[in-house]
Amino acid sequence: MNKKNSSVPAENSNTATPAPVHGDDASLEMEFSLEDILAEFGSKPVEPQQAVSPVAHSHKAAPSISPEAPSAKKTETASSIKADNVPSTLQTTKEADTAKTAPSAKQEADTARVTSLQKTEEPVKDSSLKKDAALGKGFEKTPNEPIPFRAAKTASAESPTSVLMPEDVSVSPVEDGPVIDVSAFDAVYERKQKRIHYLRKKLLQAERAESRKRRKNPPVVAVAVKTGPIPLPPGIKAQLIKERLDKRAGLKTRSEKPVRKPRPAINPLSMLRKLDRKKSSLILRMSLVLVLCVPLFYLSAADALYLPSFPGSSPVTDPFLHTVISLSLLGACALIGLDILVSGFSRMVMLRPNADSLVFISTVASIGHCVSYLLNPTQTLFAPFCLLPAFGIFMSLLSQNLSLKHSIRSLRSCYKLQRSRVLAPLPEEYDEDQIYALANAKSFQGFYRSFTERDAAETTMLWYAPIMAVATLFLAIYCSVGLYEENGPPFFWCWSLMTSLTPALGFFLCTALPYASVSKRLFKNGVLLGGRKAVSRMASRAFVLMTDEELFPGDGVSINGFKLMDPSRKEEALSYSASVLDAAHTALARPFIRLAADEYAPIRPVSQLKFNEMGGIIALVDNKQVMIGTGSFIQRCGIKIPQDIKLRTAVFCAIDAELVAVFAVRYQALPRSDYALTLLTENGYIPVLATRDFNVTASFLQSRFGIASSDVVYPPAELRASLSDPGLSLEADGIVVTRGAGDSLAEALVACNRYRAASRAGLIFSLLSSLLGLGMAVLMSFNVWQGAAAPLNLFIYYVLWLVPILLLSGWSNKF
C-alpha cells in the first residue's frame, strides 16, 4: 500500500505487509498473510441478496442493506476476488484501486456517516472483535451474515459509492450476472492452503533447528555446591571401610569378576566323528611301534644278557652299523608316531607343553647323538639311547588309546539317551558343605565339554616340562664342556642321557589307567563318566542326598492289608489316600496307586499340600481335609485310634477329623540299598535323608539297615521337601546315571574319590621318578660312567617306576 492509504482509518486498513520470501513460495508470501487466511476461513461464503428498491419501508431498510454496506474488514484480497468475478463492463481492479486512493470529500463524509450509524445501530458485542477492529485487522463474520461485495467503481471520482443514508434508504444497482466465480474461489482456496502448509513447514523447521541447537549446546544449570564431605550411601561406606582395613592388614580385596559370555554349544555327533577318526589307526600304529621296540631292546641288551649276536648288534664290535640300525629303528618309530612329536613341538612353541613335548626333546637328542657319530666315525662311540624315546612314543599312544576308548563309549551312550539323571552338587550348601544329589538332566553340554578339559597331569606339565627342558640343556652343556673342555663327553650323548629319563612313563598312565579301570566298572552299573577333570571335581567327601527312591526302589514298599472304620467309605478312603500320597511324591504312592486301581478308585486333584513335622501330610481333596500319617500324628491331631491296632509302620487316613482307614505297610530292606548306605558311610560320606515318607526316619534306618542314627542327617520336614523336589534339574557335569538308584550313586561317588587319590599318587611317583632320573643322568654324565649308563640299565629303571602306577590303578577299582 502507498502512503496515501495510511490516512485511511484503522477500521479499513487490515492488510499486513508480508516479509520477503525466496523461492517458489514468494507469490504465496506476497499475496496472502496469516491474518487474512484466518479471517476469511472463519465464515462460509454465501450469495449476496438482491438489491432493495428505494421505496422500501424504513423499518426494513436496516437489515436489508447490510450486504451492501462498506465493512471495516475489507482487504486487498477481497477486492481482488471481486475484481476477478465481476463482468467485463465493470471497472478493473487497477482502476478501482486508483479511485480508492483518491476519494472525494463528499464520499468521505458519506462513509463517516454510515460508519457512525452502524456503530450506533449494531454495536459490536464481542470484545475480541472490537480489539481486532482497533488494531486494523479483519474480524471474523458470523455464519448468518453474508459476505459483502463492493460494486465496481467507475473511473470518474464523481460516481458516489452506494451507501445507506439515515434519511432515505438507497443502494447502488447491481447488474445481472454471476457475482462469484466458483473456479476462481477454488483457486484462491488452494493458494491459501498452500500458504498454510508453507507456514507450518517454516515453524517445524525452526523448532527442529532450536532442538538441535539445544542438544549440541545444553544450557548450563547452576548447581549449588555444598562445602564439606560428600555423604556416601551406607553400603558403599561400609565397603570402603572394609577395603581400608584389609589393605592395612595386608589382605587382597577380591574384585568382582566380569560376566563371561556363554560358551558355544558342542555338537556331540561331530565330536564322536573326530574321535573315531583319531582312533581308527591308533591301535595299528601302537602295535607297530611296540614291534619296533623289540629289536631296539635286543640291541640294548645283547651284550649285557649275552644274547646271540649278529653284525651290528654290539656297539663295541661294530659301532657304525649298530648306530645305523638304531637310528633307522628310532626314525621309523618317529614317523609312525609323528602326530605325537608334532603335537609336542607345537604345544612347546605355544607355551602349553605336555608330556609329548618331553618325548619330542628326547627323540631329537637321541637322533642328534646318532647323526653326530655318523658324521665323525673316528671318535669314540658312546652307546645311543634309542630304546627309551621309542618306548616313550609307545606309552603316549597307549595313553591316547585308553582315553579315547572310554571317552567314545561314554559319548555315544549319552548321545543316544533321551532322558536321564545326573549326579551333581546342589546349588545350595548344607552346613557350609556341598550336597551331591541325583537330579533330572537339564542339558548334557557340561558333560560333553568335560572331555576337552585338562586333567591333573596335563596341568602339571604346563610348568614342569619347560623347567626340565631348560635344565637338561644347561646341564648337558655344563657336563660336556664346562669341566673337561676338549676331552669331555659329547654334548649330544649327555643331552640324550638326561632327556631319556626325564619323560617318566607315569606321566602318560597315572591318570589314564585309573580312569579306564573306574569307567569300565561304572559303565556296567549304568553310570557314564565324563572327562578326567570333571571326575576329580566330584571326588570330595561331602553330604549325599538320599530320597525315597534311593532307599526303597522298585517294590521295596508294599501293603499287607488295610482296615476300614466304615466299610461304606471304602472307595473314598482308597481314592483320597492314593491321591494325597501321589501328590506328595513319596515311595508309598506306588503301592497305594496299585491298590486304588484294583478297587477302581480314581485319583483326585489335591490342593494345599503340607508336610507336618510330627510325621504326617495334610491336604484338601474335594474341599475335605485329609490327614495321612503315623499313629502319633493322628493322635496329636485329636483323633482317637482303636486300641487293638498296634502297627509300627502303619499309615492312618483321616477325613474331616474322622479316622476312616488304617493300612499295614511293609518296608523291605533291599541288598543294594544296604550296600549303598554301608559304602557311603565307610568311605566318609554323610547321607542326608531327604525322604517324604513320614515312616522313614533316622531311627527307622538304624532298625532296618543297621546304620547308626548319628551317621546320617535327618533335616526338618520343610527342608526335606525342598531338597527332594522331583522337578529339580541340574546341568550335567561329569557323571550321568542311566539306571540304578542308591547303589549307582554310592559307587559313582566312591569311584571318583578313588580315582582322584590314585591319579594324584601316581603323578607324585612320576615326578619323583623324573627328578631322580635327571639326578642320576647328571652324575653319570659328569663322571662319564658309560658302564652305569648302559641302555639296559636305564630301561629297567624306566619301567620299574610303572609298578606303583599299576598298583594304584587296580586299587581304584577294588571297593
Buried (B, 14 or more C-beta within 10 A) or exposed (E): EEEEBEEBEEBBBBBEEBEEBEEEBEEBBEBBBEBBBEBBEEBEBBEBBEBBEEEBEEEEBBEBBBBBBBBBBBBBBBBBBBBBBBEEEBBBBEBBBBBBEEBBEEBEEBBEBBBEBBEEEEEBEEEEBEEBBEEBBBBBBEEEEBBBBBBBBEEEBEBEBBBBEBEEBBBBEBEEEEBBBEEEBEEBEEBBEBBBEBBEEEEEEEEEEEEEEEEEEEEEEEEEEEEEEEEEEEEEEEEEEEEEEEEEEEEEEEEEEEEEEEEEEBEBEEBBEEBEEBBEEBEEBBEBBBEBBEBBBBBBBBBEEEEEEEEBBBBEEBBEBBBBBBBBBBBBBBEBBEBBBEBBBBBBEEEBBBBBBBBBBBBBBBBBBBEBBEEEEEEEBBBBBBBBBBBBBBBBBBBBBBBBBBBBBBBBBBBEEEEBBBBBBBEEEBEEEBBBBBBEBBEBBBBBBBBEBBBBBBBBBBEBBBEBBEBBBEBBEBBBBEEEEEEBBBBBBBBBBBBBBBBBBBBBBBBBBBBBBBBBBBBEBBBBBBBBBBBBBBBBBBBBBBBBBBBBBEEBBBBEEBBBBEEEBBEBBBBBBBBBBBBBBBBBBBBBBEBBEEEEBEBBEBEEBEBBEBBBBBBBBBEEEBBBBBBBBBEBBEBEBEEEEEBEBBBBBBBEEEBBBBBBBEBEBBEBBBBBBBBBBEBEBBBBBBBBBBBBBBEBBBEBBEBEBEBBBBBEBEBBBBBBEEEBEBBBBBBBBBEBBBBBBBBBBBBBBBBBBBBBBBBBBBBBBBBBBBEBBBEBBBEBEBEEBBBBBBBEBBEEBBEBBEBBBEBBBEB
